[in-house]
Amino acid sequence: MGKQDSAVTASNLSFDDFKKIVLNDFKLANESRQASLLGRKEVLTGKAKFGIFGDGKEVAQIAMSKVFKNGDFRSGYYRDQTFMFAINALSVKQWFAGLYGHTDMHYEPMSAGRQMNGHFGTHSLNADGTFKNLRDQKNSSADISPTGGQMPRLLGLAYASHFYKINKDLHEAPFSNYSNKGNEVAFGTIGDASTSEGLFWETINAAGVLQVPMLMSVWDDGHGISVPKKYQTTKESISEVLKGFQRENGKKGFEIFKTKGWDYPHLCETYEKAIKVCREEHVPVLVHVEEVTQPQGHSTSGSHERYKSKERLQWETDIDCVKKMRDWILDNALANEEELNKIEEDAKEAVKNAKTEAWSDYLHPIKSEMAEVCALFDEIGGEEILAVKNQILSIKEPIRKDIHSAIKSVLRFTINNYTPARQKLIDWLQIARIENDERYSSHLYSESARQVQNISAKDVVYNDDKLMDGREILRDNFDAILKKYSEVMIFGEDSGKIGGVNQGLEGLQLKYGEHRVFDTGIREATIMGQAIGLAMRGLRPIAEIQYLDYLLYALQIMSDDLATLQWRTKGMQKAPVLIRTRGHRLEGVWHSGSPMGMIINACRGINICVPRNMTIASAFYNTLLESDEPALIIEPLNAYRLKEKQPGNFGEYKVALGIPEVINHGTDVTLVTYGSSVRIAQEAIKNLEKYNISVELIDVQTLIPFDIKSSLVESVKKTNRLVVLDEDVPGGGSAYILQKIVEVQSGYKYLDSAPVTIASKEHRPAYGSDGDYFSKPNTDDVFDVIYNLMHEVNPQSYPDIY
Ligand SMILES: Cc1ncc(C[n+]2csc(CCOP(=O)(O)OP(=O)(O)O)c2C)c(N)n1
């Protein structure tokens, strides 16, 4: 693929150089188109499962690629194959490897077969998980499928340039490896229909407010699958409706450009103008690319003849960007028919060859595994085994599933046959299982030296018995963090000027400046995206979501983007974001929620810390800043004004993640809980002691990772009774904990009574102290459940109370 590094509008080019660039662009447009055409065939003939292509968007993307420089970042969507070819981040052969789902990163560098085709990304990390020099390469953050989901992260990628520009402390190594003083632009792409998503609007507004170098392109092909613009966009034009965002009369805003997807020279000119404003002035820019087509329809899942009129289809053929570029080249005598025919023929040939090679590379390891297994089948021998062997050998395009199912059949046929040959097959399967785990399940969490598991605890040092409010402990610890790490910034609603609604950041903006501790608009999804983009560019954001109940606005991005990032890139990108929030219990429906089951299940890939007090909460920040993993830290909302002992070594003490703490030793019942429920449990235990019931109380401290040393079952071995307490709905967080202890840690073997969970009511917590008492588990509930458990065991010693 030719590198697209010079603009067609550059006036200082010789005619020959200019011609060379144009023809190279035409070649690339043809290659990309051929890839789309052949790609569709590969799906329709069954070699690939699904295909979504960039046909119709080739020329616009070539124009955009010309202004994309080293250090810049893309956050886009599945149509951008031509752009990725143009910046040399992907070859056609690799693109086909993605279509087939080749699991070898060397062949399929986008996701090693984990994502469907059209989900692009570059490698930000070395194999050991450390950052590469992002400044010397062209970068693309890893795509996700939810339409508009690329937008919040785009804001952060652009905001990082702003942060690097104003934070002079980061103009030296190692940070100068990530940014050249903030000179980089974040390029966004989106389809016109996806601009209907709230995430698009939230991001656009935030980018206008923040004045970040974000160059947003909308590929407007008039449809979102089958639904036309009239159902998507007011006035059927995104640039029309965004006119109010246009900067004017000294008022900051966006610069808005319009161009057409088939107009090669105008596209190139537009992007040159756009990048100048964006890069030099740090002004966000919108490029609305209209009259874009979709020659093969949305994807391989259907045909566009079902919803486009004959006239529309004809119009799309007439204005096809590759065809129009060809006409323009001929009109301007840059090449003749013959030259262009040759380029087209060569493109066809090159793409066909790339496809054939990619397919053979994809099949090769599978076929050799097949050969190994067939040889093992031969060693076992027998008619039934031979039949299985012949059956898999007859599969023209085998996949690993075929091989594994065949092995399982053979092992079933030979169930009582303990021969060395059969054992060899079992051994082969074990090794293959490990390999497939690595292929599909590695890198959900960091596998670098800085993974959370490698960060050990460090004790709090107390100089005296002085007490202080919980919020002051957080504040003084954040103070130490901001001093220690110039790459840390803390932001959220009310986090800046007033230092947070609970004063955990009191005075820190004044001390460290508005760029380190700052307010944001009320926009949880893009607070999350802002943090993701910052972290992807080597910074350490602490993003604040004001209350746990409002995390729901950001949960989709946390779940789809942040939680999957390391996994979906097989460890080639990371975003060690720390999310600070507060919750579990205070007042009213939306300041008392504790939807932990929902969060844990949506966010595998993110550490979830549930400290019971602010000393532990602050220790988690210290631990996590030494690691390179993302985490959510839920500060207990009702503990900001509670007194705790004053630590002497702020910024230093750490708690290891995944290590529960035994708070009360006991012998009758194991009570497992976390967060604000710990205090409820402690009160109940005091009462239970009066009735000679001894409870072992354990705070799990983190839900992800969960009890990495399986310590909880040790307590159950001793007490033989298990109660799990939390404030989530029944079957939520408590069920998660129960499954871990009873099933994963085999706790069921040691239980003499049925395990019990104590949770909230199914509805949201009602207002007021009585609302709390009757909605959430309280000390009386905990007392009753544990007492009744003991009554069941020994009614004489523990008679019925009522
Ligand atoms: C949140 C979400 N809703 C629905 C979909 C299914 N979907 C995939 S692509 C698409 C249409 C997008 O249209 P547009 O943004 O115009 O991009 P185009 O495909 O036309 O380039 C839809 C509805 C999705 N991926 N994500």
The ligand as an SDF file (V2000), in Angstrom:
LIG
                    3D

 26 27  0  0  0  0  0  0  0  0999 V2000
  -25.9930    1.2450   20.0740 C   0  0  0  0  0  0  0  0  0  0  0  0
  -26.2000    0.4750   18.8160 C   0  0  0  0  0  0  0  0  0  0  0  0
  -27.4440    0.3710   18.2940 N   0  0  0  0  0  0  0  0  0  0  0  0
  -27.6310   -0.3210   17.1550 C   0  0  0  0  0  0  0  0  0  0  0  0
  -26.5880   -0.8940   16.5000 C   0  0  0  0  0  0  0  0  0  0  0  0
  -26.8050   -1.6750   15.2100 C   0  0  0  0  0  0  0  0  0  0  0  0
  -26.2640   -0.8820   14.0850 N   0  0  0  0  0  0  0  0  0  0  0  0
  -25.0540   -1.1470   13.6060 C   0  0  0  0  0  0  0  0  0  0  0  0
  -24.6230   -0.1040   12.4250 S   0  0  0  0  0  0  0  0  0  0  0  0
  -26.0650    0.7280   12.5010 C   0  0  0  0  0  0  0  0  0  0  0  0
  -26.3310    1.8890   11.5830 C   0  0  0  0  0  0  0  0  0  0  0  0
  -25.3190    2.9610   11.6880 C   0  0  0  0  0  0  0  0  0  0  0  0
  -25.5150    3.8770   10.6700 O   0  0  0  0  0  0  0  0  0  0  0  0
  -24.5330    5.0830   10.4400 P   0  0  0  0  0  0  0  0  0  0  0  0
  -24.1190    5.6420   11.7220 O   0  0  0  0  0  0  0  0  0  0  0  0
  -25.1480    6.0270    9.4870 O   0  0  0  0  0  0  0  0  0  0  0  0
  -23.2550    4.4210    9.8170 O   0  0  0  0  0  0  0  0  0  0  0  0
  -23.1120    3.6680    8.4240 P   0  0  0  0  0  0  0  0  0  0  0  0
  -23.2060    2.2020    8.7690 O   0  0  0  0  0  0  0  0  0  0  0  0
  -24.2180    4.1150    7.5550 O   0  0  0  0  0  0  0  0  0  0  0  0
  -21.7900    4.0320    7.9270 O   0  0  0  0  0  0  0  0  0  0  0  0
  -26.8840    0.1710   13.4630 C   0  0  0  0  0  0  0  0  0  0  0  0
  -28.2470    0.6450   13.7860 C   0  0  0  0  0  0  0  0  0  0  0  0
  -25.3130   -0.7640   17.0780 C   0  0  0  0  0  0  0  0  0  0  0  0
  -24.2280   -1.2990   16.5350 N   0  0  0  0  0  0  0  0  0  0  0  0
  -25.1570   -0.0610   18.2010 N   0  0  0  0  0  0  0  0  0  0  0  0
  1  2  1  0
  2  3  1  0
  2 26  2  0
  3  4  2  0
  4  5  1  0
  5  6  1  0
  5 24  2  0
  6  7  1  0
  7  8  2  0
  7 22  1  0
  8  9  1  0
  9 10  1  0
 10 11  1  0
 10 22  2  0
 11 12  1  0
 12 13  1  0
 13 14  1  0
 14 15  2  0
 14 16  1  0
 14 17  1  0
 17 18  1  0
 18 19  2  0
 18 20  1  0
 18 21  1  0
 22 23  1  0
 24 25  1  0
 24 26  1  0
M  CHG  1   7   1
M  END
$$$$
